[in-house]
């Protein structure tokens, strides 16, 4: 075998080896495309939001006339796009069915709602993206 053909063979082997290593690393398969991944199976990570740090909902008033405007200020320790503020009748467990305004991931804000025409006691709720309640305001009486 001549020196020239030896050089070509070595060059091809190097290029092929580098290609295999790059493709293998890109696919997460180690040094070779054909070798299966080794090691323990990764454990999925579950991100759990804190119970209630930094989530507040504060009604501007405690009494309002039916159909009039009612303001609420809110803060969120961590804002997520799926979070919302609701105005719900006290004791109503259907949190997703109240008057809702999305927070759009903001960590604070102010919303104005139209008070319901049904008199009674209401509260503002900070709803997480799964509609669980992170914070409640003081009671607002609709007269």
N, C-alpha and C positions, 0 to 999 in steps of 0.2 A: 504494500500500500504506500502510495507516495505521500509526501508531506502535505501537499495541497489537498488531497482527498481526506487526509486525517484532519486537517484544519476545518474542512467543510463539515465533516461528521461531528467533530467536537462543537462547532458553532451551532449546528442543528440541535444537538442534544441540549446545549445551554439554553437556546431559544425555547425549545419544547419544555424544558424543566421550569424556566421562568414563567412561561405561559400557564403551565399546569399549576404552579404555586399561586399565581395571581388569581386564576379562576377558582381554585380551591379555597383560597382565603375569602374571596368575594362571596362564595356560596356558603361559607361557614363550615367547610368540610375538612379543615386541616390543610396539609400540604398537597393532597391529591384529590382530583375530582371524583375518583372512584372509591376512595375510602370513606366508610360511614363515619358520622360524628361519634366521638367517644366522650365519656364522662357522665356525670349524673344528669338526670333530667332537670331542667331549670324549674324552680318553684315560681308559680305566678305571683305577681305582686298585687295586692289589693290596697287601693288608696281609700282610706276612711277619713271622712271629714270630721273635724273636731265637733264635739257636742254643741257648743254654743259660744265660743269665744268671739267677741266682736260683732255678733248679730244683734241688732237692736231695731225696734219698730216703735216710733213715737207718734201718736195721734196729736194733731194740733189743738183739739178740743175734746171735752168729754160729753158734750151735748150738741146735737145738731137737728135742724128741722128736716123733715122728709123731703127728698129731692134737691136739697141744697148742696153746695160744694163743701168738701171735707178734705183737708190736707194731711199728709203723713210724711215724716222723715224716716229714713232707714239707713243702716250701715251694715256692712258684711265684712267679716274678717277675711274671707276668701270669696270673691265673686265668681260665679259660674254662669255661663250663658243661659242655662235652663232654669235658673232661679226666678222667683217672682214674688210680688207682694199681693196679698189678697185682702179683701174686706169681706168677712164672713160673719154670719150670725153666731153668737156664742152658743156653744154646744153642738153646732153643725160639724159633723165629722167628715163631710164630703168636701175636703179642703180644695179639691181641684174644681169645684163647681161654684165657688164664690166669684166676686168681681176680681179679675186678675190683671196685673200689669207686669210684664217681664222686666227684669233688671238688666238684661243684655250683658251680664258679666261685670257690671259696675260694682264698686265697693261702697258707694253711698249715693243717695239721691233723695228727691222729693217728688211725690206724685199727688195729684188732685183727683179725687173720686167724686162721683155724684152719689149722695146718700140714698140708700134704698127707700122705697115708698112704704115698705112694711115696717111699722114701728117695732122697737125692741132694742136689745143690747147686742152690739156688734164689736168686733175686734179686728185689728189689722194683724196679719200673720206674714212672717218672712218664710216663704216656702222654698225648700231646696228643690233641686231638679227632679227628685223622686216624689215630690209633694209632701215630704215629711216637714214638720214645723220646727224651725230653728229658733224663732222668737215670736212673741205675741205682744201687742200693745196693751195699754190699759183699756178698760171698757169705754165704748162710745155709745151713748143712748140716742137712738133716733126717735124723735117725738112726732 
